[in-house]
Amino acid sequence: MNTAKTISRLVTLPIPFKNYRKSSRKRVEEILDLVLEPQKAKCLRNFKKECLYNANLPRDKFHIISLGTNCFVRMTLNLWELKPRKAEGEMTMPFDLSIHPLQSILDFLKNDFNGYFENVVFDEQNQFWVNPRYGIKFIHDKVNDRQLLEKRYKDRIENLKSAMRDDKPCLFVCHIQGNADAGLVNNLYETLKNKCTNKNFKLILAVFNGVLDDCDKNIKIYARDFPYEKYLYMDKNVKFTPAGYAFEYDFMNCCRTELLKLLER
């Protein structure tokens, strides 16, 4: 147990009521972390500054669209305030909060999501919906209600189509973990180009812990290794270590730079 956690437990021990004691302990621990770890405090200050800058961008003038392959893009850019949250009116789209292999993303973009629900079943062991034929995992959809799932994803698919139809510039961001297939990536770019005939768009492919052979020069390739062996983007404690902060800042800043270029066109 680290020092901050030990002290927080001792300080909050006299507090009655378990829930209140637990929330107080968490708050004390957060404060002690900042006092005892000045590097973490510096990262947090810089993080808040970047979030404020991003929140003041004209976010109603563009779309940032996640093309998977998991939740990393949506959750990270939400956290850094570059992509608005659902509570701020942002439309959720089908690849935001689910796992889709790149091939399945490409297939369903090409065929206009025809047959998207045909092979979907509820995985009783893992307690979420899956499409084993396409390797899709709806990891945040844990209610065994097929009607609810289909309604939710039909709405998200329509949100994606609507964003691709309007005249706002689109920044598409796709995350791959491990080696990426240049042929699939080029095919994805060509598919987007065919879908976005009347708008400016940019595709960023973020490759983590892998490599990508040469692909279309119009695709922005962002390649990095995770900052830690067991890095998890859901772990908030990683984000405010120097290495974790630098990793996420560089990704966010790449997306922001390409977005600003789009807005200048």
HELIX and SHEET records of a PDB file:
HELIX    1   1 THR A    3  THR A   12  1                                  10    
HELIX    2   2 LYS A   18  LEU A   36  1                                  19    
HELIX    3   3 PRO A   38  ALA A   55  1                                  18    
HELIX    4   4 ARG A   59  LYS A   61  5                                   3    
HELIX    5   5 PHE A   72  LEU A   79  1                                   8    
HELIX    6   6 LYS A   86  GLU A   88  5                                   3    
HELIX    7   7 LEU A  102  LYS A  110  1                                   9    
HELIX    8   8 ARG A  146  ARG A  165  1                                  20    
HELIX    9   9 ALA A  182  LYS A  195  1                                  14    
HELIX   10  10 LYS A  236  LYS A  239  1                                   4    
HELIX   11  11 PRO A  242  GLU A  264  1                                  23    
SHEET    1   A 4 HIS A  63  SER A  66  0                                        
SHEET    2   A 4 CYS A 170  GLN A 177  1                                        
SHEET    3   A 4 PHE A 201  PHE A 208  1                                        
SHEET    4   A 4 LYS A 220  ARG A 224  1                                        
SHEET    1   B 3 VAL A 121  ASP A 123  0                                        
SHEET    2   B 3 PHE A 128  ASN A 131 -1                                        
SHEET    3   B 3 ILE A 136  PHE A 138 -1                                        
END                                                                             
